[in-house]
């Protein structure tokens, strides 16, 4: 899967907007390229993907979290 792909993530429709493993970001999401800055609640955005969902907004998924199905 890559940025711009439409997916179903844990039953929610969305689009991949950030690929932290490959440091790729859709236009308008380049500010999320902060692999060394700790986020609120701990951790960094150095791996996984960010999905913009219709139901819940932006959700970060790491490789071992959640279930993501490719739509197109």
Buried (B, 14 or more C-beta within 10 A) or exposed (E): BEBEBBBBBBEBBBBBBBBBEEEBBBEEBEEBEEEEEEEEEEEEBEBBBBBBBEEEEEBBBBEEEBEBEEEE
